[in-house]
Amino acid sequence: MATSPTVDPRPGPPAGGTSGRGPAPAHHPERRVGTLAGLAAYSLWGIFPLVFNLLDAVAPGEILIHRIVWSFVVVLVLLAVRRERHWFRAVRSLPGALARLSLAAALIANNWLVYIWAVTNDHVVEAALGYYINPLITVALGVVVLREQLSRPQAIALGFGLAAVLVLTVGYGQVPWISLVLACSFGGYGFMKKSVPVGAVTSLAVETMVLVPAALAALIALQVRGDAAFLHGSVGRDALLVGLGVVTAVPLLLFGTAARRIPLSVLGLLQYVTPTLQLLLGLVVFHEPMPVERLIGFVLVWIALGVLAADALAARRRALAPVVVTEAS
């Protein structure tokens, strides 16, 4: 998947993104712009399988290399346009930020590689399941890493998620590793990014900067060995490989527009557009099978997400409820 920022499904007070500015009031034009931008971002991430399917003749590792290199180029251009010349110095000034973003880079590289492999090897439906599971992984990380108290609805949701994995393991005859690797790597990636208070473009710049040296070395090695697809095929395919930088950056910018204008509760609901579109593409466009055990697994995950959503909405209502003060007589 793209560098799709994770929206925390855990209950909490309403918030308006990462810029420090609250969301626009309901029915405000900015709220409408934010909703449309969020919908566009998650929709673009949802149709990524169509892009990678066009590159099925290219090895997943080479696709990953080009995505890293050209994404770095694009974000540098964006930072130059914004006149953000001291972005790296700003990150270095934050204690531990560079180390955390380096770990985030390793996690997202792993996520991108498995996702590309899944799409080009007819496992789009399994990839979609991984991104449905992701909010459950976020809750689990909060409990395991941050020692957060698990609420009863969250425990029920995680129970349904575990049941889904068990059903799929029995049905497949093996652990659904694609879904779990995508969910865990993306959940960990989001967890690392949340701990570093920098903008999405700056964060992606650091992450790709960390990965670029190895990517360039691998690209040179492929060219020297004569194994590279780039510059050894059609102009259209080369253009698509170069265009992966723009494909990565555009939905990220749209997400940033949305996060500044709409509440996280709305953004949290919009995030399910991505795996839903992926699922539809897998079934309708790529004609992947949906055996009974896979359908049961999906239903169990959907129930878990419904429980999480209900819990988060209830917490939001409690946070917004007026406090009644009774005067002493």
Summary of the structure (lengths in Angstrom):
residues: 329
radius of gyration: 20.7
end to end distance: 61.4
largest distance: 88.3
contacts: 1101
relative contact order: 0.23
helix: 71%
strand: 0%
